[in-house]
Amino acid sequence: MSRGGEPVKLGGMQREPAVGIPEAVARLLEPLLEPLQLRAGKELFAGGEQAAALYLVRSGWIRLFRLAPGGREITTLVLQPGDLFGEEALAAAAYSHHAEALTPAKVARLPRAALLALWGESRELRSWVLERLVRRLHSAQDRYRERRYYEVLPRLAALLVRQMQPGREGPEVHLSHGQIAHLLGVGRDTVTRALGSLALRDLLEINYRRVVVLDPEAVRQLAAGLEDAGE
């Protein structure tokens, strides 16, 4: 986790496309959104800080987490492009979570003053924000259900299937053990053991920040067990 310096503002650069924003809302927001570029590990805000803005994920992943009494970081949700966070700005409250970039990411910042000025004027904005927050709530519920009821291996396999991309030695997944742990909501040691188990079956080859999937069909079959359990 890093807080050195401020996020890089993309001044003078072409604005990112309005990910997941209805056209009517985009026309209102785009002149007011402040584009920020974050490196992996960059903390955007800390829990307990006064909420000064609402944020929209443009690209990459943003991790929301809390700190346990002993200082251990507990990931509550990983946000993807189109997701909103920092909704505490609507209520003049403090942020309830820490937020950091899990991967290199681009976000758009809507200052609280601009948000409140538009909130009472635009029904489309209110509907869009509420729809995005409800979608995020459902994602959090799904994450809780998976953590409670499903074993790690099928969830890991499903993540690998979603993230596979062509590589020189076969399909590859470019995620570190720590990033996988945050995405699955488990400890890093659990991820290391699970990856090792699949490697012992000759399904994977584990490298630094890169996993080569040696038997994609077998990994898909393992992931299908999670899908079947969810039906």
Summary of the structure (lengths in Angstrom):
residues: 231
radius of gyration: 19.1
end to end distance: 37.4
largest distance: 59.2
contacts: 676
relative contact order: 0.13
helix: 41%
strand: 25%
